[in-house]
Amino acid sequence: MKTKKYFIYLLIVALFVSCKKENDEKPFFPEQLAQIKNNVNSSFDSLNNSITAAVNIFETSGFDSVAMRAKLLELYNQSSFAAEFVYTSPEGIMAIIEPSGYYSYQGSDISTQPHVIKAFQTKNPVLSDGFIVVEGYQAAVTIHPIIHNNQLIGAISAVIVPSVLLSRVIEPVVTNQTFEVWVMEKTGLTLYDQDEEEIGINVLTHPMYDDFPVLREACLKMAAEETGETSYSFYQTGTSTVVNKKTYWNTLHMQENQWKIIYVKPE
C-alpha cells in the first residue's frame, strides 16, 4: 500500500513539474495588443450603436429631411472622433451633411464608391477601406442602410479619420515605452503611425518601401493571418537609422473589414 501511495505521489509531482514547465515556457505576446484592440472596438461599438438607433427611427417613421438633419447634427455632437455624418439617398447622393462646414458637398454623387454599392446591395452596415473622400481628406466610412417597408430609403454614414481615433487610444499606451504601435489596414494602408508622415501611405505599393522587401513580406503575412509574430528592418522612428524590429500583431474585425494592430520593438 505504501508503495502504491509513493507512486501516486511521484505522478502528482511529475504532473506539477510538467504544468509549471509549460507555463514557464509560454511564448511572449504583448498584452497591450488586446488592450488597444478592446478600446478601439469599444469606441466603434459606441458609434455604431448610436447610428443603429438613428436608423431604427427612420425605418419606423420613414424619411423626413428636417428630422434627418437634426439627427445627423445630434450624432455629430455626441461623437468624439467622427468628422461628419451623412445621409445618402437611394440614388447615392450625399443629400444631407452635418456639420455645416461640409454643406458645400451636399449633392455630391458617391454612388460608385464600393462601400455604398456593397451596403445598398447587402442591406448591411459596411466599413469602407481608407480612401480620399470627396471632401478632400483621408478617411474611412461606416455606412448603415435604412430599410422602410422593405424598401431602401437611403443610409446614414459616419466619416471618420482613423488616425484621430487610434492616436487617442494608442498614445497613452506607448508614451515613455521602448515599444511602438502602428496600425495597418488589411490592404496595406497605414492608418496610424508615430511617424505621422507615414499615415495614409500603402506599405505594399509606395516607393519609399522599395528598399525594404522583408518589411513588405512581413506586412503580407500580417494581412493574411489573424495574429502572430515576425520581424523586419526599417528606420528607427524619427531617425534615418535602420534597425531590426521584433513584431507582433492582432486583428480587429469591424463590418467585414480588418485593421492590423502591430507592436514593434527594436532588437
N, C-alpha and C positions, 0 to 999 in steps of 0.2 A: 504493500500500500504506500509506504514511504517513497519507494522508487517511482511509482506512478505519479505521486504528487510532485516529485522532483522534476520529472519530465514535463509536466504541465507548467511548472514554474519556468523552466527553460524556454518553453514555447511562448509563454507570455512575454518574457524578456526579449526574445528574438523578434516578436511582432512589434514591440515597443521601439526597439532599435531601428527596425526597418521603416516604421512610420516616421520616426524622427529624422532618419536619413533622407526620406523623400521630401519632408517639409524643409529640411536644411538646403536641399538641392533644388528647390522650386525656382524656376527661372525668374529673373528680374523683369518686371513690366511696370512702367511708371503709373502710379495711381492718379497722377494729375490728368491723364488722358480721360479716365472715366469721369473725373470731376468736371472737366471742361465740357465733355460731351453731354453730361446731365444738365449742366447750366444752360448751354445753348439750346438743348431740346426743350427745357422748361420755358425759355423765352419764346420759342416758336409755338409751343403749345398754347401759351397765353394769347399770342397774336391770332392764331388760327381759331381758337375758341371764340374770340371776340368777333372775328369775321363770320364764323358759322352762325353765331347768334343774330348778327345783322341779316345774313342771308335768309334765315328762318322767318324773319319778319316779312320780307318781300315775297317769299314763297307762299306765305299765307294770304297776304293782302294784295299782291300784285305790285307792279311798278308804279311809283309816283316820284316825279323828279324833285319836288320840294323835299319830300321825306328822305329821298336818297341823298341829296346834298347835305342835309342836316346829319344824317347817319355817317357819311364819309368824314365830315368835319369832326364829329364826336370820336370816331375811331382814331383820327389823326391826333387829337388832343390827348387821347388815352395812351397812345403808343410812345414808347421810349426810343425806338430805333427805326421805324418806318418813315421814309422821306415823304411819301404821299399815298393817297388812296384814290382808286379809280373805279368808276362804273363804266363797264364796256358793254355796248349794245349787242344784240344778237348778230348784227352785221359786222362786228369787230371794230366799231368806232368808239374811241375814248370820249364818251358823251359828257361825263361829269367828273371833275377832278377837284380834290382838296389837298392842300391849302391853296389860297388864292394866287400864290406865286406861280402856279402852273396853269392858270386859266387859259393862257395863250395856246396851250397844247390841246385844248378841248376841240374835238372834231378830227383829230388825227386818226388815220386808218391803221390799225395794227392787226388786221385780220389774217395776215400771212405769217405772223410770229408763231413759232412752233408750240409754245405753251398755250396760246389762245386756241389754236386748232385742236390740240390734244384735249384741253379742258372742255371745249364745246362738243367734241365727238364722244368723249367718255362720260361726260356729265359729272366728273370727279375733280376735286381740287388737284392742282399741279404746281410744283415749284420749278420754275424755269432754271436753265443754266444761266450763268452770268453773261451779260451782254450790255452793249451800249444802248440804253433806252432812247426813245425819240426826244426826251428832254435833254439828252446830251451827256449823261454820266453813266459810269459803270454800275450796274445794279443786278438784282435778281427779283423775280416777281412771283408771289404766291397768289394764284387766281382761283376763285371759288364760284362755280356756275350757280345760277339761280333758276330753279325749275318751278313754275307756277302752273297748276292744272295740266301737268305733264308736258308743258311747253317751256323751252329755253327762253328766258326773257332777259338774258344778259349775265353779267358776272361782276363780282366785287373783287378787286385786287389790291394788295399792298405792295408797293415798290420799296424794296429795302436795299441798303448799302451794306453788304456782308461785313466789310472791314469795320464798320461802326459797331455793329453788334458784337463781332468777335473780339475786337480790342477791349471792349468793356468787360468781357468775360475772362480773356486770357491775361491781360496786363497785370491784374492783381496776383495772378498765379506765378508769373515768371519774373516779377520785379526782384532784383538782387539775387537771382538764382544763376547757377552755372549752366543751365539748360535753356533752350529756346523752344517755342512752339510756333508752327505755321500751319496754315490750312489750305488745302488744295481741293478744288472740285474734281470729280472723277474724270473730267475732260482734260485735266492738267492745268486749268486756270488757277492762279494763285489768288485766293480770296482774302488772305491775311498773312502778313509777314512783318517782322520787326524792322526789316529794311523796307520802308514804305515804297521805294521806287520799284520794288518787285511786285507790288499788288496790281492785279489786273493783267499780268503777263502770263502767257501759257508756257509752262516749263518744257512741254514736249515739242513746241514748234518755234519758240523765239530764238533768234540767232545768238543772244547773249549766253545761251546754254550749250552752244555747239561744241565748246571745248571740254564739256563735262558729260561724256556719254554714260559714265557709270551713274551719275545723278539721274539721267533720263531713264536708265534701266530700273533704277530704284523706284522712280515715280510710276513707271508702268506696272511694276509689281504691286505698289500700294494701291493703284487704281483698280487692279484686278482682284485683290484679296481683301478680306474683311479686316484682318488685323495681323500683326506680325512684327518682325524686326529685320533690319538690314543696315547698310552703311553706304556712304558716298562721300566724295570730296567736293568741297565748294568753298567759297570765300567765307572767312570769319565775318560775322555780322559787323557792318560798319567799317570794314578794312578791305585791303586788296591781298591779304594773306590767305592762301589756300590751306585748309585743314581737313582732316578726315572727321566725319561726323557719324557717331553711332545713332541709329534712328529706330524709333518705334512708332506705330500708328494704330489708330482705331477709326471706325467708320460711323458717321452719323447719317441715318436714313430719314428722309423727310419727303413725303409725297412723291415717291418713286425717284427721288434724286439722292445723291450721295456726296457728303463732304468728308474728306480725309483729314483727321486731326493728327498732326505729326510732331512728335517730340524729338529733338535733336540735341546731342551733347558732344562737343569736340573731344576727340580721344587724345 
